[in-house]
Amino acid sequence: MFCFDFKDKSLIPPIFGTDNADYLERLCPVLERENIYPSGVVRLRDAAFCEERGIVYLSLSAEHTALLENEDYRRLQHRFGMDGDVIRSGLAAFPTYMAVEHGRKVLLFDKTDGGDRMLDEFLSGLAERFFDGKRKPESLRFYEVAPLNAAYRAKIGDGQTVSSDVARYGICVACCDMAPTLRNFNRLRNLQRQPMPLTGEQERIVSSLVTQPDNVRFPNVEMRVRIPAKRKGQGMNI
């Protein structure tokens, strides 16, 4: 379910009382020409749950990540699940893709074995460099995206970098904090289907963090002491 806000209501293609099978073909050119993006996106299955529970569509309480904290939603996942088998079998009217937002970069992966493999390789690379001390984006966000434009869907390739606007058509299903803590590192590894074995350096770092509180960051900082030049007749204690 997509919500679009039109300043000029006359631009909205009419909905006929008989057949609207071509509605997307009429709507997408208008969206592209007017540079209009969804102001909200919700899965129909989530919307069905919200309807039953009296939750307002497109509100913060209706966001997928919020629903995942709802005990009733988790209990009824067989009714309100993602239908991954349907998507992978190519039977879904709107097959979803996984968009991964990493800083200013957005990568797109399809729901195939090849897409899963490339996503795993990408996540493995991030895990390998997790404690290297270099500056990284604050978070890693995962979106289920169903591009409306069928012609665009046909061009999607695994792991290709796409416009960040794609994420505006997506539903955030997971967010991973990239601060170098043990909890965040384990969460990143758990997102992989087949996590790579820890390197010797990673084992050393994990061992140093496992006895610390969850929010302790790995201090991968070289400590430098600036020693002033010794002047004649002066002593210096360090």
Beta strands, then each sheet from edge to edge (+ up, - down):
strand 1: 2-3
strand 2: 40-41
strand 3: 97-102
strand 4: 105-109
strand 5: 139-145
strand 6: 160-162
strand 7: 170-177
sheet 1: 1+ 2-
sheet 2: 6+ 4- 3+ 5- 7+
end
